Amino acid sequence: MSTHPWLHIVGIGEDGMDGLTPATRAVVEAAEVIIGGERHHALSESLTAERLAWPSPFDALIDQLEGLKGRRVVVLATGDPLWYSVGARIGRAIPPGEITYHPQLSAFQLAAARMGWSMADLETLTVHGRPVEQMIAFIQPHQRLLILTTGAETPAQIARFLTERGFGESRMTVLAAMGGEREERFDGLAKDWSHEVPAFNTLAVECIASPEAALLPRVPGLSDDLFQHDGTMTKREVRAATLAKLMPMRGALLWDIGTGCGSVAVEWMRAARYARAIGIEPRADRRAMAAANALALGTPKLDLRDGTVPAALEGLEAPDAIFIGGGLSRETFEAAWAALRPLGRLVANAVTLESEAILVALHKEYGGDLVKLSVHRAEPVGPRTGWRPLMPVTQWSLIKR
């Protein structure tokens, strides 16, 4: 039995009710209950419906909406309700057949129009209510970014991130109250950004690198020097091969067992939008290094856990990929393999003969690919140059089918 839509989620811009289509305006005017932020209510102040503010905590919104079922309910959101907005959150909890969406121009579309930028050729990000450090992973030469910000102080924070990484010449534009009578624009360079801007704004960044800029591509294989570490880490060349077998994908979850300084987990999260990682590491000093690396390299949501395997794996969300870089044992593998989702990828690296023997035995039993990775780096040998070998790594990888 189909359910008639009872909930309308309406995008509204700075031009308020005047900017809505006649059909959408009629829906809002007929509402019995209107839910939104203070800003949204101010943009529709001529209406006489019952007004409700966003609940606190915000997660209570779904229960609030369910309690209003049977009445004519409108939720007001900014711009496009399904683009980094409340509509997506509601749509995950309430069946889509019960909702009608009424999109407006998003802040991204308005900002792209103001800048004259093609939306197909830029990255759209939000740090609104999220760690600002997330944008660091997108700082690359010639990249254009549109960023929904957290508040008046956010553009200055982003300017600092850019400058510290050698992108001080990047052009920045803050756009506020777009489409309304109070629209404002602020332009400047990251290296000397000093504007005081309104709290609700959209930031446009054109990344311009200096010759000394740090190059931080999202393809795995960042320089070892970019990580704080104590010497025990998955080195650059092996890390790139490891991530290739782990196959980072949008929104996927990695368990990084024996995470150390976090290099594999950080690169996993950088390699795909919204990729997540849980790092399990019993040493507090290494967890501290991993946390610092996650902040510096744009993955502040890395979830670090104290514990030893396999006990620390109990109760964790089932992963899409697992990397065993430390704590390898048959017991750890079996617990990890049992938890891994179908089509999940598991990679285990070993540098000692004892760990290699475990991988050889598991390979015979479970199949997969077993390879030995040997890396030599050119280094000075007195006045000349020679090859210095790193410890060879035995790598076992397989897909759960």
N, C-alpha and C positions, 0 to 999 in steps of 0.2 A: 504494500500500500504506500503510495507516494505521499509525502508530507509537503503541504503548502509552505513556502517561505514565510516566516514570521519575523525574521530578524534582517534589518537592512543596515549594512555597513557603508557609510557614505564618506567619501573623500571630500574635504573642503579646503579651499585655498584662502589666501589673504584677502581676496575680494568677497569672501563670505557667501551669503545666500545669492547674491547677484551673479556669482560665477557658476552656479549649478544649472544644469539643463532643466527645462520646464518639468519634465517627468520626475527627475530626482528632487527638485524643489517641492513638488506636490507630495512626494513620499515624506519628506522631512516635516512639512507643514501639517501633515495628517498624523504625525507620531503622537502617541500617548506618553511615551517615556523617551528622553534623549540622554544618552550617556556620553561623556567626553571630558577632556581636560578643561581647565579654566579658559584657556585660549579658544577652544572650540565653542564653548558656550558664549563667549563674547562675540564671536563671529556670527552667531545665530540668535542674538539676544531678543529679537522681535517676536520669537515664538513663545507660546504659553504652555507647552508641554511640561510634564514633571521632569525636573532636572536631577541627574545623578552624576557625581564626580567619579573619577577612577577610584576603585577601592584600594585599600592598603591592608595587606600586601596585594600586589597587582594580580597574583594568581587567583585571588578570590573572585575575579571578574567572571569566570565561567559559571561558578555557582550563582552569582548575582543574575547573570543572563538567564540561566535555566529557571530561576525563580520568577522571571518575568514572562515566560512562555505563555502565549495566549493573548498578550497585549501587543499593540503596535509599537515595536521597539526600534529605535535608530541609534547606532553607535557612530559618532563623528570621529574621523581620523584625519590626519594631515595628508593631502595629496592622494597618492595611490595606496589604498588600504592594504594591498598585498605586496608592497615593496618595502621591506624593512619596517613594517608597521603592524598595528594591533590585529589587522584582519587575518594575517597568517596564523597568529596565536589562537584566535577564536576558531578558525577553520580546522585546526588540528583536533579540536575538542567537540565541536558541534557538526553534525552531518551537513555536507554541502547543500543538500536539497532543502535545508531549512534557512539558508542564507541567500540574500541577494546583495551583490557588491555593486557599488556605484563609484567607479574610479574618477579621480580628477588628475590633472597634470601633476606628476611627481616633482619633488624638489630637484631630482636629477635631470629631468627633462627641461625644467625651467633653467637650471644652471647651465646645461649644455647649450641651450639657445642663447643665453646671455654671453657665453664664451665663444660661440660659433664653433663648437667642437662636435664631431661625429660621435654619437654614443656607441657605435660599433667599434670604436678605436680607443676606448678608455676603460678604466676600472671603476666600478661603483662600490663604495665601502661605507660602513657605518661604524662609528665609535660612540654613538649615542647610547649612554648607559652601559658601555662595554669598555674594556681596557684600551686606552689610546695606543698602546704599543702594538696593537694588531696591525696598524698601517705600515709598520717598518718593513714587513715582508714584501711590500709592493714598491719600495723605493728602488727604482731602476732607471738607467739613462733613457731619456726621451719618453718616459711613461707619463700619461695624463691620468690624474686621479680626481674623482669627485667624492667628497667625504661628508657625510652627515655628522656633525660634531656634537660633543657632549655639552659644551658651554662656552662662555666668553673666553675662557683661558685656553681652550683646546688648540686654536690655530698657533698660538705661541709655543705650545708643547711640540706640535708637529714641526714648526719651524726649527726648533732645537734639534729634533731627531734628524732632520735633513742636513742641517749645518754640521752636526757631529760626524756625519757619514760622508762629507765632502760634496754635498748637494746644496751648498749655501746660495748658489746663484739661481736656484729654482724660483720660478714665478708663482706667487700665491695670490688668490683673490677670494675674499670673503663676501658672500652674497646673503643679504638678510631681508626678510619680509618680501620675498619675490612675489610679484603680481599684485601688491597692495600699494596704498598711497604712501606708506612709509618705507618703501624699498630703498636699501642702501647698498653701496659697493665699496670695498676697501681693497686696494692693490698694493703689492710690495714684493720684496725679495725675502727669502727665508733668512738670510744672514743678518738682516737688520730689521726684522719684523717688529713693530712696536705699536700697531694699531690697537685701540680699545674698541671691541666689536660687541654687538648685541649677543645675548646668550643663545638665541635660537638662530642658527645660521648653517649655511652649506659652504664648504671650502673646496675651491678648485686649485689643484697643484699641477704645474708642469715641471717635471723633474729634469734638472739640468746638472750634469755631473762635471766636476772639476777633474783635471788630469790625475789627481791623487784620490779620487773618490773610491770608496769601498764598493766593489762589485759583488752583489749578493743575489745571484739568480735563484729562482725557485726550483731549478733543476738540481737534484742532490749532488753533493760533492764540494761543499764549501771548504775553504782552507782550514786546516787544523788550528791555525793561529787565531781564528775568529772565535774559538771556544776557550773558556776557562777550563783547564783540566790539570790533572796531576800526572799525566803521562800515560795513564791507563784509559784508553779510549779507542773507539773504532775509527781507524785512520781514514783519511779522505778517500783514497782509491777503493778501499774495501767497503767503506760506507756507501759509496755510489753504487757498487755492485749489490750491496745488501738491500738498498732501497729499491733497486730495479726489480728484485725478486719479491719484495714486500708489496709492490704495486700500490702506492698511495692513490686513493680515490675520494671523491667529494663526500664529506661527512663520515668517512669510515673511521673506525676505532682501532688503534694499535695498543697492544700490551708490549711494553719494552721492559723485559725482565733482566734485572741487573743493569739499570739504565746508566750508571756511572755519571758522566758529565752531561748526559742527555743528548748527545749529538745525533743519534739516530731518530729519537722521538721528535726533536726540533725540526730536523730536515723532513721527516714524514709530514708534520703539520704544515710546513711551508709549501710542500709540493702540491697540495690539493686544497681547494676552498673548503673550509669548515672541517677539515680532517682533525680528529681528536687523538689524544694519546694519554695513556696511564703509564707512568714510569715507576717501577718498583725497585727501590734501592735501600739496603739496610744501613749504609753509612751516611750520617748526617752531613759530613763535609762535602760529599759528592752530591747529595740532594741540593745543598746550597749552591754548588757550582751549576747544577742543572737549572735551578730556578733563575740564576743570574743570566745564563745563556739564553733561556727562553725569553726573558724580558728584552735582552739586547738584540735578539734576532727576530722578534716580532711574533712569538708564539706564547703570549702570557698565560694562556689557558692550559698549559701543560699541567696535568694532574699528577703530582708526585706523592708516592706512598712509601712509608717506612714499613719494612717487613722482609721476611725471608720466604723463599719459595720452597715447596708449593703452597704452604699455608696461606700466604698473602694473596693467593689467587681466588680464594673462596669468596663468593658473594659479589665479585666484580661483574660488570656488564659484559656479556659475551662479545668477544672482539672479532674484527674482520681480518686482522693480521696479528701475528705474534713474532717478536724478535727475542731470541734468547742469546744475550751477550755475556751473561754471567749467571752463576748458580745452576749450570747445566747438570742434569742427572736424568736417568730414565724416569724417575718419579715426577720430576718437573715437566718433562716432555709429555708424559701420559696425562697429567692434569691439564696442561695447556691444550693439548690436542682434543681432549674431550670437550673443552669449553669453546673451541674455535667454531665459528659459524660455517655452514656449507659454502664452498668456494673460497674459504679463508686461506690465507697464505702463512706458512710458518718458515722462518729462517733461523738457523742456529749456527753460530760461529765458534770455532775452537782453535786455541793456539797451543795447548799442552797435549802431550801424547795421550794422557789419561782421558781428556775430553774428546780427543779425536777418536779414540777407541769406542766411546759411547756412540758417536755419530756413525761410525762404520757399522756398528751392530744395528742401530736403528734403521739405517739405510737398507740393510739386507732384509729387514722385517717389513718396512713400510714403503720402500721405494723412494721416488723423488730424485733429485739431482745432487750429486756429491762432487764438489770441485775443490781444488787447492789453489789459493790465490797467493802469488808471490810478487812482491813489489820491491823494486830497487830505486833509490833516489840518488841523483848525482850530488855529491858533497865534496868539499875541499879535502884533498889528501896532501898535506904540506903545500907546496906551490902549485900542485896540479889538481886534477879532479878525478874522482873515482866513484864507483857505484857502491852505495852502502845499503845492504838489504834490511828490510823490516822483517819481523818474525812472520813466517808464512802462516796463513789462516786457512783452515779447513772449513768449508761452508756447505751445509746441508740445507736444501730447500724443497718444499713440497706443497701441493695444493690439496685441500680437503674436498674430495668429491664423493 
